Amino acid sequence: MTARTHDHGVEELCEAGRGVYARALREGSVPDADAEDAPCLLGFGLLQHDRADPGQLRPVAPSVVLPRLLGTIEESIAQQRRRETRLADVFAPFLTIDAQVVPGVDPLAITVLDGLEHITAAITDAIEHSHEEALAIQPGRRSQTALTEALAKEQRFLSAGGRLRTLYQHTQRHSPFVLDHYEQLTGDYEVRTLDEVTDRLIVLDRTVAFVPGKSDRTLALEIRHPALVGFLVSAFDRLWRLATPLLPTPEHQPVRDGVTTRQRAIARLLVEGLTDAVIADRLGMNVRTARLHIAKLAATLGSESRAQLGYLIAESGILKPDGDLS
């Protein structure tokens, strides 16, 4: 019997093949003749001849076959990724030439960066070619690994005379990783925090910006269109003016009427009717911490229920801007 296959892939195994393979697994082997209508089983390596009895076919365990087939797929994907990188390298100079010779056309104004490796390489290259200013918004928590990897790049930028401004959420004010990271830096840098920030943003020399293309950060956009970069810089500057300085000069969060700044931020979201989980996500904290703050807020205002808490927040005046005594 020859090792030929039907005109289909292993992921589309024919009915005859499914039946024979299942029976071989149950019984331990099947006669060679039983697989004549399913030569794909030999071709795909699901059955093999019994060395002791050439007339019998024994099944290869699915726990062995599946990883082997998946490994083939993964290698194929890796090859395509490598080909994608080579194509991008080959065509990059041609795209630059095309942008220069065609008036009003800039195909590189927005570049899609696919894959963490490409994103990291593009940001690193842009930092190395920047010398004046770096603006960054870092939502959520930054791991110690991410901060360690960024340290050398940020220090080189600062040592070259650049200015670094970074926005975090208030939850990072007491992060030992963040505080230790900036204590190791020397140069013109400043860190501020807000209750809520936008998604991640990096702007370099006000000429190139990087924003996420997907929530899992496997896709990003490199933006060089002057109008779009200008819009992002303007948005950053507005958030920056609203933010509380953290480094190099920390400031304590004020307490007014027994309610902290953090609790007022939660109160604003409570009156919008948001759930504890949504509030925690918006403010970059876990649900347990959010509920602890809500409980303290309720105790301060004398609330006995969630509905009453919303009413008391509105009546208490704690959401009025500082200095507003009306």
PyMOL commands that set and color helices and strands:
alter all, ss='L'
color gray80, all
select helices_A, chain A and resi 10-12+15-27+32-35+40-43+62-101+116-128+144-159+170-174+176-183+226-242+261-270+276-283+287-301+306-316
alter helices_A, ss='H'
color red, helices_A
select strands_A, chain A and resi 30-31+47-49+56-59+110-114+133-137+163-169+188-194+201-204+208-212+219-223+244-247+255-256+259-260
alter strands_A, ss='S'
color yellow, strands_A
deselect
rebuild
show_as cartoon
